[in-house]
Amino acid sequence: MNNKTVIKIRLILLAVFLIAITAAAYLHLASGGGIPSVHALCPFGGLESLYSFFTKGSLIANIFAGTMALFFVSLLLTILFRRSFCGLICPFGAMQEFLGMLGRKLMGKQLKAPSKIDKYLRFLKYIILAVTLIYAFITAGLWMASFDPWVAYAHLGAGLANVWAMFPFGLILLFMTVIGSILYDRFLCKYLCPVGALYGIIGKLSPYKVTRNADSCTDCGICTKKCPMNIDVAVAAAVTSAECISCQVCVLNCPRNNTLEMRIAKRKVKPMVALILVMALFFIPIIIGQPVGAFAGEGGGMHMGDMQGGGMHMGNGQAGEPGMQNNNPGQQAGGLDFSGIMGRNTIKQAADIWGIDLQEAYKKLGIPDTVPADTMMKDIKNYVPSFNFEKLKGH
């Protein structure tokens, strides 16, 4: 199969993943949480739930058993194929890539940050990773949701006004990502994505890399020009940088045969074969997990005790129901996690964040449904004096 065909297949797959996850996000809002949220469908949710999973044997709210499976599968994928998830699967990466194509169409070419500034900006994502892990351990909740541009994107179906009320910082970062990706290739991947930072670190263990045959190389520089992460491929004997997202763009655009190649250790892997292997490794576990209910619904809890007892229990209830635990004191009412809820969020917005319907939210909050749904959480006490939002937030 020629390289142009593989390029088209890769772009089609990225488009399919972006459309599919966008549709899933909309359906999550439309169904009142009947299908998993983006928290549950993204491996990042598994990263945020690690501490709770290993120390308490339970998952944080809005995360279910399949999320942890996705996270561990993505780690295995990273060990074998570096940051292939970023370059070949990630829907947010796909969105950035298509925005980059738009940028090149509009401007002729994209901008490139000065190397001295770029070098330091790339450390930002590692700082964000560290902060994310620390606060996930402290709060045992999806604290990052308020700042996550992907979460803001997934809630656009609720309207900009609602997204601004729920995720103002996330919406600002989403706007920055859109503009940044039009101007600079893979803006979020380079500078802000904590998941990419984690995969970059773990990917250093991988035997998978791009190699360059200096004898047949004509030093045309096309590989460096085409690299979305601005890696200087044209001067490297092998690309081992943590910034490489294994997208194969450099290999697929090289005009010389057998000059740039993907290799696992010393064994050559053709681009289409690598693409098939990556897709199989990531999606086959998902397909296998469907019949046993691992991906059936949000809030399914996977308990360490069940695993140690010879079985694995996966609940299919919503957050706060049996099969789901959140042991963070001062942040629960009816099993609800308040770490991602702000005082200015309305009852309806909070229900959307939790992925439950409005009537269930009233029940779990322990307040009558005569309280208007557009009442801010911090103002519920005006209707129900015993309701203390600050206490539930753990303040």
Long-range contacts (C-beta under 8 A, 24 or more apart in sequence): 1-272, 3-251, 3-252, 3-253, 3-271, 6-248, 6-252, 6-271, 6-272, 6-275, 7-249, 7-252, 7-253, 9-272, 9-275, 10-88, 10-247, 10-248, 10-252, 10-275, 11-97, 13-88, 13-89, 13-275, 13-279, 14-88, 14-89, 14-91, 14-93, 14-94, 14-97, 14-98, 15-94, 15-98, 17-89, 17-90, 17-91, 17-94, 18-91, 18-94, 18-95, 18-98, 20-91, 21-91, 21-154, 22-91, 22-154, 25-153, 25-154, 25-155, 25-157, 26-157, 28-154, 28-355, 29-155, 29-157, 29-158, 29-352, 30-157, 32-351, 32-352, 32-355, 32-356, 32-357, 32-358, 33-298, 33-318, 33-352, 33-354, 33-355, 33-356, 33-357, 34-297, 35-297, 35-298, 36-64, 36-66, 36-67, 36-295, 36-297, 36-298, 36-355, 37-62, 37-154, 37-298, 37-355, 38-150, 38-151, 38-154, 39-63, 39-67, 39-142, 39-145, 39-151, 40-64, 40-66, 40-67, 40-298, 41-67, 41-70, 42-67, 42-70, 42-150, 42-195, 43-67, 43-70, 43-71, 43-73, 43-74, 43-85, 43-195, 44-71, 44-144, 44-194, 44-195, 45-71, 45-142, 46-70, 46-71, 46-72, 46-74, 47-71, 47-132, 47-133, 47-136, 47-194, 47-195, 47-198, 48-132, 48-136, 48-141, 48-142, 48-143, 48-144, 49-136, 50-136, 51-136, 51-137, 51-140, 52-140, 52-326, 52-327, 53-302, 53-304, 54-304, 56-140, 56-325, 56-327, 57-303, 57-304, 57-305, 57-325, 58-301, 58-303, 58-324, 58-325, 58-326, 58-327, 59-300, 59-301, 59-302, 59-324, 59-325, 60-140, 60-141, 60-142, 60-326, 60-328, 60-337, 61-141, 61-142, 61-299, 61-319, 61-320, 61-324, 61-326, 61-335, 61-336, 61-337, 61-354, 62-142, 62-298, 62-299, 62-319, 62-337, 62-340, 62-353, 62-354, 62-355, 63-142, 63-298, 63-299, 64-295, 64-297, 64-298, 64-299, 64-300, 64-301, 64-314, 64-324, 65-294, 65-300, 65-301, 65-302, 65-312, 65-314, 66-286, 66-289, 66-294, 66-295, 66-300, 68-302, 69-285, 69-286, 69-289, 69-294, 70-286, 73-281, 73-282, 73-285, 73-286, 74-199, 74-282, 75-202, 76-281, 77-278, 77-281, 77-282, 78-199, 78-202, 78-203, 78-206, 79-202, 79-203, 79-205, 79-206, 80-206, 80-208, 80-264, 80-281, 81-206, 81-208, 81-246, 81-274, 81-277, 81-278, 81-281, 82-199, 82-203, 82-206, 82-208, 82-209, 82-244, 82-245, 82-246, 83-196, 83-199, 83-200, 83-203, 83-244, 83-245, 83-246, 84-208, 84-245, 84-246, 84-274, 84-278, 85-199, 85-278, 85-282, 86-189, 86-193, 86-195, 86-196, 86-199, 86-245, 86-246, 86-247, 87-245, 87-246, 87-247, 87-248, 87-249, 88-246, 88-247, 88-248, 88-275, 88-278, 88-279, 89-278, 89-279, 89-282, 92-149, 92-150, 92-153, 92-188, 92-193, 93-186, 93-189, 93-245, 95-153, 95-181, 96-177, 96-181, 96-185, 96-186, 96-187, 96-188, 96-189, 97-185, 97-186, 97-228, 99-178, 99-181, 99-182, 100-181, 100-182, 100-185, 100-186, 100-228, 102-182, 103-181, 103-182, 103-183, 103-185, 106-182, 107-183, 110-182, 110-183, 110-184, 110-185, 111-183, 111-184, 112-184, 112-230, 113-184, 118-190, 118-230, 121-190, 121-191, 122-190, 122-191, 122-243, 124-191, 124-192, 125-190, 125-191, 125-192, 125-193, 125-194, 125-196, 125-197, 126-197, 126-201, 128-192, 128-193, 128-194, 128-197, 129-194, 129-197, 129-198, 132-194, 139-328, 139-331, 139-339, 140-326, 140-327, 140-328, 140-339, 141-326, 141-328, 141-331, 141-337, 141-338, 141-339, 141-340, 142-337, 142-339, 142-340, 143-339, 143-340, 145-170, 145-340, 145-353, 146-170, 146-340, 146-342, 147-173, 148-173, 149-173, 149-174, 149-176, 149-177, 149-188, 150-174, 155-352, 158-349, 158-352, 162-349, 162-352, 165-344, 165-345, 165-346, 165-349, 166-342, 166-345, 166-349, 166-352, 166-353, 185-228, 185-229, 185-230, 186-228, 186-229, 186-245, 189-228, 189-229, 189-245, 190-229, 190-230, 190-243, 196-245, 200-242, 200-243, 201-242, 203-242, 203-244, 203-246, 204-240, 204-242, 207-264, 207-265, 208-246, 208-262, 208-263, 208-264, 208-269, 209-238, 209-239, 209-240, 209-244, 209-262, 209-263, 210-236, 210-238, 210-239, 210-244, 210-250, 210-251, 210-260, 210-261, 210-262, 210-263, 211-237, 211-238, 211-239, 211-260, 211-261, 211-262, 211-263, 212-236, 212-237, 212-238, 212-239, 212-259, 212-260, 213-258, 213-259, 213-260, 213-261, 216-256, 216-257, 216-258, 216-259, 217-256, 217-259, 218-255, 218-256, 220-255, 222-253, 222-254, 222-255, 223-250, 223-251, 223-253, 223-254, 223-260, 224-250, 226-250, 226-253, 233-260, 246-274, 248-274, 248-275, 298-355, 299-323, 299-324, 299-355, 300-324, 301-325, 318-354, 318-355, 318-356, 318-360, 319-354, 319-355, 319-356, 320-354, 320-364, 328-394, 329-394, 330-391, 330-392, 330-393, 330-394, 331-392, 331-393, 331-394, 332-392, 333-364, 333-365, 333-366, 333-392, 334-363, 334-364, 334-365, 334-366, 335-364, 336-361, 336-364, 336-365, 338-389, 338-392, 338-393, 338-394, 339-393, 341-377, 341-393, 342-377, 343-376, 343-377, 343-378, 343-389, 343-393, 344-376, 344-377, 344-378, 345-376, 345-377, 346-373, 346-374, 346-375, 346-376, 346-377, 347-371, 347-372, 347-373, 347-374, 347-375, 347-377, 347-380, 348-373, 348-374, 350-377
